[in-house]
Amino acid sequence: MNNAVKLGDASDNRKRQVITLFDNLVTLNELLTMMPFSRAAVHRWVKRGMPHEKIRGRLFFDPREVAIWLKRT
């Protein structure tokens, strides 16, 4: 019985970790409202290595990582 509780707790922790990983991500449209550049520029930069995640064919970005990447390029 205690093992079942521990497994449930571990599962809840993993779910929280996954949610936390994606908390900072924004869609391409959201990124475009935050920063003054075009959709075409973002697509070019993604091809050049701009940090992003592709989930089910959609692009997601962490705005902090994008800002750091832009300063370095």
Secondary structure as a PSIPRED ss2 file (coil, helix, strand):
# PSIPRED VFORMAT (PSIPRED V4.0)

   1 M C   1.000  0.000  0.000
   2 N H   0.000  1.000  0.000
   3 N H   0.000  1.000  0.000
   4 A H   0.000  1.000  0.000
   5 V H   0.000  1.000  0.000
   6 K H   0.000  1.000  0.000
   7 L H   0.000  1.000  0.000
   8 G H   0.000  1.000  0.000
   9 D H   0.000  1.000  0.000
  10 A H   0.000  1.000  0.000
  11 S H   0.000  1.000  0.000
  12 D H   0.000  1.000  0.000
  13 N H   0.000  1.000  0.000
  14 R H   0.000  1.000  0.000
  15 K H   0.000  1.000  0.000
  16 R H   0.000  1.000  0.000
  17 Q H   0.000  1.000  0.000
  18 V H   0.000  1.000  0.000
  19 I H   0.000  1.000  0.000
  20 T H   0.000  1.000  0.000
  21 L H   0.000  1.000  0.000
  22 F H   0.000  1.000  0.000
  23 D H   0.000  1.000  0.000
  24 N C   1.000  0.000  0.000
  25 L C   1.000  0.000  0.000
  26 V E   0.000  0.000  1.000
  27 T E   0.000  0.000  1.000
  28 L H   0.000  1.000  0.000
  29 N H   0.000  1.000  0.000
  30 E H   0.000  1.000  0.000
  31 L H   0.000  1.000  0.000
  32 L H   0.000  1.000  0.000
  33 T H   0.000  1.000  0.000
  34 M H   0.000  1.000  0.000
  35 M C   1.000  0.000  0.000
  36 P C   1.000  0.000  0.000
  37 F C   1.000  0.000  0.000
  38 S C   1.000  0.000  0.000
  39 R H   0.000  1.000  0.000
  40 A H   0.000  1.000  0.000
  41 A H   0.000  1.000  0.000
  42 V H   0.000  1.000  0.000
  43 H H   0.000  1.000  0.000
  44 R H   0.000  1.000  0.000
  45 W H   0.000  1.000  0.000
  46 V H   0.000  1.000  0.000
  47 K H   0.000  1.000  0.000
  48 R C   1.000  0.000  0.000
  49 G C   1.000  0.000  0.000
  50 M C   1.000  0.000  0.000
  51 P C   1.000  0.000  0.000
  52 H C   1.000  0.000  0.000
  53 E E   0.000  0.000  1.000
  54 K E   0.000  0.000  1.000
  55 I E   0.000  0.000  1.000
  56 R C   1.000  0.000  0.000
  57 G C   1.000  0.000  0.000
  58 R E   0.000  0.000  1.000
  59 L E   0.000  0.000  1.000
  60 F E   0.000  0.000  1.000
  61 F E   0.000  0.000  1.000
  62 D C   1.000  0.000  0.000
  63 P H   0.000  1.000  0.000
  64 R H   0.000  1.000  0.000
  65 E H   0.000  1.000  0.000
  66 V H   0.000  1.000  0.000
  67 A H   0.000  1.000  0.000
  68 I H   0.000  1.000  0.000
  69 W H   0.000  1.000  0.000
  70 L H   0.000  1.000  0.000
  71 K H   0.000  1.000  0.000
  72 R H   0.000  1.000  0.000
  73 T C   1.000  0.000  0.000
